[in-house]
Amino acid sequence: MGVALPDPKTIVDSVADGVIEAAEGPVRIAKNVAVVAETFATDVKTNMEDVKRRMPDDPAVLADAGVKAIGQTTKAGLAMVEAVGQGIMDTFAGVKAQINRVTG
């Protein structure tokens, strides 16, 4: 008893789909990073609007804004790393699914 090979069409289709999955990796990463950048921009804009609203009557807003800015930047930096990692993991999962499709 030999091992049954998959249909050649399935092999060709899986190879093509695997290549497409790999090529979509940078797209996935870019989309994930764009979401993080948009969130960061919104947070920073809100912080700056708070400074404009509270100045000059409440100068303590400058310290508040500085602390918030550090937190927002740190959060965004970590989220960027996570966004890139998730894009890579999603790409590997897609390629792996195509390999599993052929190897059973």
ROGU-658010 format. One record per residue: x, y, z of N, C-alpha, C, O, CB in turn; residue in three letters; residue number from 1. Coordinates in nm, 2 decimals. Glycine has a CB too. Layout:
BEGIN
[site [X,Y,Z],[X,Y,Z],[X,Y,Z],[X,Y,Z],[X,Y,Z],ALA,NUM] ...
***
This chain:
BEGIN
[site [0.08,-0.12,0.00],[0.00,0.00,0.00],[0.09,0.12,0.00],[0.17,0.14,0.09],[-0.09,0.00,0.12],MET,1] [site [0.07,0.21,-0.10],[0.14,0.33,-0.11],[0.06,0.45,-0.05],[-0.06,0.44,-0.02],[0.18,0.36,-0.25],GLY,2] [site [0.13,0.56,-0.04],[0.06,0.68,0.01],[0.00,0.75,-0.11],[0.06,0.76,-0.22],[0.16,0.78,0.08],VAL,3] [site [-0.13,0.78,-0.10],[-0.20,0.85,-0.21],[-0.16,1.00,-0.21],[-0.17,1.07,-0.11],[-0.35,0.83,-0.19],ALA,4] [site [-0.12,1.04,-0.33],[-0.08,1.18,-0.35],[-0.21,1.26,-0.38],[-0.30,1.21,-0.44],[0.02,1.19,-0.46],LEU,5] [site [-0.21,1.38,-0.33],[-0.32,1.47,-0.36],[-0.33,1.49,-0.52],[-0.23,1.48,-0.59],[-0.32,1.60,-0.29],PRO,6] [site [-0.45,1.53,-0.56],[-0.47,1.57,-0.70],[-0.37,1.68,-0.73],[-0.35,1.77,-0.66],[-0.62,1.62,-0.72],ASP,7] [site [-0.31,1.68,-0.85],[-0.22,1.78,-0.90],[-0.28,1.92,-0.89],[-0.21,2.02,-0.86],[-0.17,1.75,-1.04],PRO,8] [site [-0.41,1.93,-0.92],[-0.47,2.06,-0.91],[-0.47,2.12,-0.77],[-0.45,2.24,-0.75],[-0.62,2.06,-0.97],LYS,9] [site [-0.49,2.03,-0.68],[-0.49,2.07,-0.54],[-0.35,2.12,-0.50],[-0.33,2.22,-0.42],[-0.53,1.96,-0.44],THR,10] [site [-0.25,2.05,-0.54],[-0.11,2.08,-0.51],[-0.08,2.22,-0.57],[-0.02,2.31,-0.50],[-0.01,1.98,-0.57],ILE,11] [site [-0.11,2.24,-0.70],[-0.08,2.37,-0.77],[-0.16,2.48,-0.70],[-0.11,2.59,-0.68],[-0.12,2.36,-0.92],VAL,12] [site [-0.29,2.45,-0.67],[-0.37,2.56,-0.60],[-0.31,2.59,-0.46],[-0.31,2.71,-0.43],[-0.51,2.51,-0.59],ASP,13] [site [-0.27,2.49,-0.39],[-0.22,2.52,-0.26],[-0.09,2.59,-0.26],[-0.06,2.68,-0.18],[-0.20,2.38,-0.18],SER,14] [site [0.00,2.56,-0.36],[0.12,2.63,-0.37],[0.10,2.78,-0.41],[0.15,2.87,-0.35],[0.21,2.57,-0.49],VAL,15] [site [0.00,2.80,-0.50],[-0.03,2.94,-0.54],[-0.09,3.01,-0.42],[-0.06,3.13,-0.40],[-0.13,2.94,-0.66],ALA,16] [site [-0.18,2.95,-0.35],[-0.24,3.01,-0.24],[-0.14,3.04,-0.13],[-0.15,3.14,-0.06],[-0.36,2.93,-0.18],ASP,17] [site [-0.05,2.95,-0.11],[0.06,2.97,-0.01],[0.15,3.09,-0.04],[0.18,3.17,0.05],[0.14,2.85,0.00],GLY,18] [site [0.18,3.10,-0.17],[0.26,3.22,-0.22],[0.18,3.35,-0.19],[0.24,3.45,-0.15],[0.30,3.20,-0.37],VAL,19] [site [0.05,3.34,-0.22],[-0.03,3.46,-0.20],[-0.04,3.49,-0.05],[-0.03,3.61,-0.01],[-0.17,3.44,-0.26],ILE,20] [site [-0.06,3.39,0.03],[-0.06,3.41,0.18],[0.07,3.48,0.22],[0.07,3.58,0.30],[-0.08,3.28,0.25],GLU,21] [site [0.18,3.43,0.17],[0.31,3.49,0.21],[0.32,3.64,0.16],[0.37,3.72,0.23],[0.43,3.41,0.16],ALA,22] [site [0.28,3.66,0.04],[0.28,3.79,-0.02],[0.19,3.89,0.05],[0.22,4.01,0.06],[0.25,3.79,-0.17],ALA,23] [site [0.09,3.84,0.11],[0.00,3.93,0.19],[0.05,3.96,0.33],[-0.01,4.05,0.40],[-0.14,3.86,0.20],GLU,24] [site [0.16,3.90,0.37],[0.21,3.93,0.50],[0.24,4.08,0.53],[0.19,4.13,0.63],[0.34,3.86,0.52],GLY,25] [site [0.31,4.15,0.44],[0.33,4.29,0.46],[0.20,4.37,0.46],[0.19,4.47,0.53],[0.42,4.34,0.35],PRO,26] [site [0.10,4.33,0.38],[-0.03,4.40,0.39],[-0.09,4.38,0.52],[-0.14,4.48,0.58],[-0.12,4.34,0.27],VAL,27] [site [-0.09,4.26,0.57],[-0.15,4.24,0.71],[-0.08,4.32,0.81],[-0.14,4.39,0.90],[-0.14,4.09,0.75],ARG,28] [site [0.05,4.32,0.81],[0.13,4.40,0.90],[0.10,4.55,0.89],[0.08,4.62,0.99],[0.28,4.38,0.88],ILE,29] [site [0.09,4.60,0.77],[0.06,4.74,0.74],[-0.08,4.78,0.80],[-0.09,4.89,0.86],[0.07,4.78,0.59],ALA,30] [site [-0.17,4.69,0.77],[-0.31,4.72,0.82],[-0.31,4.73,0.97],[-0.37,4.81,1.03],[-0.41,4.62,0.77],LYS,31] [site [-0.24,4.63,1.04],[-0.24,4.63,1.18],[-0.17,4.75,1.24],[-0.22,4.81,1.34],[-0.17,4.50,1.23],ASN,32] [site [-0.06,4.79,1.18],[0.02,4.91,1.22],[-0.07,5.03,1.20],[-0.06,5.13,1.28],[0.15,4.92,1.15],VAL,33] [site [-0.14,5.04,1.09],[-0.23,5.16,1.06],[-0.33,5.18,1.17],[-0.36,5.29,1.21],[-0.29,5.14,0.93],ALA,34] [site [-0.39,5.07,1.22],[-0.49,5.08,1.33],[-0.42,5.13,1.45],[-0.48,5.22,1.52],[-0.55,4.94,1.36],VAL,35] [site [-0.31,5.09,1.48],[-0.23,5.13,1.60],[-0.20,5.28,1.59],[-0.22,5.36,1.68],[-0.11,5.05,1.63],VAL,36] [site [-0.15,5.32,1.47],[-0.12,5.46,1.44],[-0.24,5.55,1.46],[-0.23,5.66,1.51],[-0.05,5.48,1.30],ALA,37] [site [-0.35,5.51,1.40],[-0.48,5.59,1.41],[-0.52,5.60,1.56],[-0.56,5.71,1.60],[-0.59,5.52,1.33],GLU,38] [site [-0.51,5.50,1.63],[-0.55,5.51,1.78],[-0.45,5.60,1.85],[-0.50,5.68,1.93],[-0.54,5.37,1.84],THR,39] [site [-0.32,5.59,1.82],[-0.22,5.68,1.88],[-0.25,5.82,1.85],[-0.25,5.91,1.93],[-0.08,5.64,1.84],PHE,40] [site [-0.28,5.85,1.72],[-0.31,5.99,1.68],[-0.43,6.04,1.75],[-0.43,6.16,1.79],[-0.33,5.99,1.52],ALA,41] [site [-0.53,5.96,1.76],[-0.65,6.01,1.83],[-0.63,6.04,1.97],[-0.67,6.14,2.03],[-0.76,5.90,1.82],THR,42] [site [-0.55,5.95,2.04],[-0.52,5.97,2.18],[-0.43,6.10,2.20],[-0.46,6.18,2.29],[-0.44,5.86,2.24],ASP,43] [site [-0.34,6.12,2.11],[-0.25,6.24,2.12],[-0.34,6.37,2.10],[-0.32,6.47,2.16],[-0.13,6.24,2.02],VAL,44] [site [-0.42,6.36,2.00],[-0.51,6.48,1.96],[-0.60,6.51,2.09],[-0.62,6.63,2.12],[-0.60,6.45,1.84],LYS,45] [site [-0.66,6.41,2.15],[-0.74,6.43,2.27],[-0.66,6.49,2.38],[-0.71,6.58,2.45],[-0.80,6.30,2.31],THR,46] [site [-0.54,6.45,2.40],[-0.45,6.50,2.50],[-0.42,6.65,2.47],[-0.43,6.74,2.56],[-0.32,6.43,2.50],ASN,47] [site [-0.39,6.68,2.35],[-0.36,6.82,2.31],[-0.49,6.91,2.32],[-0.48,7.03,2.36],[-0.31,6.83,2.17],MET,48] [site [-0.60,6.86,2.29],[-0.72,6.94,2.31],[-0.75,6.97,2.45],[-0.80,7.07,2.49],[-0.85,6.86,2.25],GLU,49] [site [-0.72,6.87,2.54],[-0.73,6.89,2.68],[-0.64,7.00,2.73],[-0.68,7.09,2.81],[-0.70,6.76,2.76],ASP,50] [site [-0.52,7.01,2.68],[-0.42,7.12,2.71],[-0.48,7.25,2.67],[-0.48,7.35,2.75],[-0.28,7.09,2.65],VAL,51] [site [-0.53,7.26,2.55],[-0.59,7.38,2.50],[-0.71,7.43,2.58],[-0.73,7.55,2.61],[-0.63,7.37,2.35],LYS,52] [site [-0.79,7.33,2.62],[-0.91,7.36,2.69],[-0.88,7.41,2.84],[-0.94,7.50,2.89],[-1.00,7.24,2.70],ARG,53] [site [-0.78,7.35,2.90],[-0.75,7.38,3.04],[-0.65,7.50,3.06],[-0.64,7.55,3.17],[-0.70,7.26,3.11],ARG,54] [site [-0.58,7.53,2.96],[-0.48,7.65,2.97],[-0.55,7.78,2.95],[-0.65,7.78,2.87],[-0.36,7.63,2.87],MET,55] [site [-0.51,7.88,3.00],[-0.40,7.91,3.10],[-0.45,7.90,3.25],[-0.37,7.91,3.34],[-0.34,8.05,3.08],PRO,56] [site [-0.58,7.86,3.26],[-0.63,7.86,3.40],[-0.58,7.75,3.49],[-0.58,7.76,3.61],[-0.78,7.85,3.39],ASP,57] [site [-0.54,7.64,3.42],[-0.49,7.52,3.50],[-0.36,7.48,3.44],[-0.35,7.38,3.36],[-0.60,7.41,3.49],ASP,58] [site [-0.25,7.54,3.48],[-0.11,7.50,3.43],[-0.07,7.36,3.47],[0.02,7.31,3.40],[-0.01,7.60,3.49],PRO,59] [site [-0.14,7.30,3.56],[-0.10,7.16,3.60],[-0.13,7.07,3.48],[-0.09,6.95,3.48],[-0.18,7.11,3.72],ALA,60] [site [-0.21,7.12,3.38],[-0.24,7.03,3.27],[-0.11,7.00,3.19],[-0.11,6.89,3.12],[-0.34,7.11,3.17],VAL,61] [site [-0.01,7.08,3.20],[0.12,7.05,3.13],[0.18,6.92,3.18],[0.23,6.84,3.11],[0.21,7.17,3.14],LEU,62] [site [0.18,6.91,3.31],[0.24,6.79,3.37],[0.15,6.67,3.34],[0.20,6.56,3.31],[0.25,6.80,3.53],ALA,63] [site [0.02,6.69,3.35],[-0.08,6.58,3.31],[-0.06,6.54,3.17],[-0.05,6.42,3.14],[-0.22,6.63,3.33],ASP,64] [site [-0.04,6.63,3.08],[-0.02,6.60,2.94],[0.11,6.53,2.91],[0.11,6.44,2.83],[-0.03,6.73,2.85],ALA,65] [site [0.21,6.57,2.99],[0.34,6.50,2.97],[0.33,6.35,3.01],[0.39,6.27,2.95],[0.45,6.57,3.05],GLY,66] [site [0.27,6.33,3.13],[0.25,6.19,3.18],[0.17,6.11,3.08],[0.20,6.00,3.05],[0.19,6.19,3.32],VAL,67] [site [0.06,6.17,3.03],[-0.02,6.10,2.93],[0.05,6.07,2.81],[0.04,5.96,2.75],[-0.15,6.19,2.90],LYS,68] [site [0.13,6.17,2.76],[0.21,6.15,2.64],[0.31,6.03,2.65],[0.32,5.95,2.56],[0.28,6.28,2.60],ALA,69] [site [0.37,6.02,2.76],[0.46,5.91,2.79],[0.39,5.78,2.78],[0.43,5.68,2.72],[0.54,5.93,2.92],ILE,70] [site [0.28,5.77,2.85],[0.19,5.65,2.85],[0.14,5.62,2.72],[0.14,5.50,2.68],[0.08,5.67,2.95],GLY,71] [site [0.09,5.72,2.64],[0.04,5.69,2.51],[0.15,5.64,2.41],[0.12,5.55,2.33],[-0.02,5.82,2.45],GLN,72] [site [0.27,5.70,2.42],[0.38,5.66,2.34],[0.42,5.52,2.37],[0.45,5.44,2.28],[0.49,5.76,2.35],THR,73] [site [0.43,5.49,2.50],[0.47,5.35,2.54],[0.37,5.25,2.49],[0.40,5.15,2.44],[0.49,5.34,2.69],THR,74] [site [0.24,5.28,2.51],[0.13,5.19,2.47],[0.14,5.17,2.32],[0.12,5.06,2.28],[0.00,5.25,2.51],LYS,75] [site [0.16,5.28,2.25],[0.16,5.26,2.10],[0.28,5.18,2.05],[0.27,5.10,1.96],[0.16,5.40,2.04],ALA,76] [site [0.39,5.20,2.12],[0.51,5.13,2.08],[0.50,4.98,2.10],[0.53,4.90,2.02],[0.63,5.18,2.16],GLY,77] [site [0.44,4.94,2.22],[0.41,4.80,2.24],[0.31,4.75,2.15],[0.32,4.63,2.10],[0.37,4.78,2.39],LEU,78] [site [0.21,4.83,2.12],[0.10,4.78,2.02],[0.16,4.76,1.88],[0.11,4.68,1.81],[-0.01,4.88,2.02],ALA,79] [site [0.26,4.85,1.84],[0.32,4.83,1.71],[0.39,4.70,1.70],[0.38,4.63,1.60],[0.42,4.94,1.69],MET,80] [site [0.47,4.66,1.81],[0.53,4.53,1.81],[0.43,4.42,1.80],[0.45,4.32,1.73],[0.62,4.52,1.94],VAL,81] [site [0.32,4.43,1.88],[0.22,4.33,1.87],[0.15,4.32,1.74],[0.12,4.22,1.69],[0.11,4.36,1.98],GLU,82] [site [0.13,4.44,1.67],[0.07,4.44,1.54],[0.15,4.37,1.44],[0.10,4.30,1.35],[0.05,4.59,1.50],ALA,83] [site [0.28,4.40,1.44],[0.38,4.33,1.35],[0.38,4.18,1.38],[0.37,4.10,1.28],[0.52,4.39,1.36],VAL,84] [site [0.39,4.14,1.50],[0.39,4.00,1.54],[0.26,3.93,1.50],[0.27,3.82,1.45],[0.41,3.99,1.69],GLY,85] [site [0.15,4.00,1.52],[0.02,3.93,1.48],[0.01,3.92,1.33],[-0.04,3.81,1.28],[-0.10,4.02,1.53],GLN,86] [site [0.06,4.01,1.25],[0.06,4.00,1.11],[0.15,3.88,1.06],[0.11,3.81,0.97],[0.11,4.13,1.04],GLY,87] [site [0.26,3.87,1.13],[0.35,3.75,1.09],[0.28,3.62,1.13],[0.29,3.53,1.05],[0.48,3.77,1.17],ILE,88] [site [0.22,3.61,1.25],[0.16,3.49,1.29],[0.04,3.46,1.20],[0.02,3.34,1.16],[0.11,3.51,1.43],MET,89] [site [-0.04,3.56,1.16],[-0.15,3.53,1.07],[-0.10,3.48,0.93],[-0.16,3.39,0.87],[-0.23,3.66,1.04],ASP,90] [site [0.01,3.53,0.88],[0.07,3.49,0.76],[0.12,3.34,0.77],[0.09,3.26,0.68],[0.19,3.58,0.72],THR,91] [site [0.19,3.31,0.88],[0.24,3.18,0.90],[0.12,3.08,0.91],[0.13,2.97,0.85],[0.32,3.17,1.02],PHE,92] [site [0.01,3.12,0.97],[-0.11,3.03,0.98],[-0.17,3.01,0.85],[-0.21,2.90,0.82],[-0.21,3.10,1.08],ALA,93] [site [-0.17,3.11,0.76],[-0.23,3.09,0.63],[-0.14,3.00,0.54],[-0.19,2.91,0.47],[-0.24,3.22,0.56],GLY,94] [site [-0.01,3.02,0.55],[0.08,2.93,0.47],[0.07,2.79,0.53],[0.07,2.69,0.45],[0.23,2.98,0.48],VAL,95] [site [0.07,2.77,0.66],[0.06,2.64,0.72],[-0.07,2.57,0.68],[-0.07,2.45,0.65],[0.07,2.65,0.87],LYS,96] [site [-0.18,2.64,0.67],[-0.30,2.58,0.63],[-0.29,2.53,0.49],[-0.35,2.42,0.46],[-0.42,2.69,0.63],ALA,97] [site [-0.22,2.60,0.40],[-0.20,2.55,0.26],[-0.11,2.42,0.26],[-0.14,2.33,0.18],[-0.14,2.66,0.18],GLN,98] [site [-0.01,2.42,0.34],[0.07,2.30,0.35],[-0.01,2.18,0.40],[0.00,2.07,0.35],[0.20,2.33,0.44],ILE,99] [site [-0.08,2.21,0.51],[-0.17,2.10,0.56],[-0.27,2.05,0.46],[-0.31,1.93,0.46],[-0.24,2.15,0.69],ASN,100] [site [-0.32,2.14,0.38],[-0.41,2.10,0.27],[-0.36,1.99,0.18],[-0.43,1.90,0.14],[-0.46,2.23,0.19],ARG,101] [site [-0.23,2.01,0.15],[-0.16,1.91,0.06],[-0.12,1.79,0.13],[-0.13,1.67,0.09],[-0.04,1.98,-0.01],VAL,102] [site [-0.06,1.81,0.25],[0.00,1.69,0.32],[-0.11,1.62,0.41],[-0.09,1.50,0.45],[0.10,1.74,0.42],THR,103] [site [-0.22,1.68,0.42],[-0.33,1.61,0.49],[-0.31,1.60,0.63],[-0.39,1.55,0.71],[-0.35,1.47,0.44],GLY,104] 
***
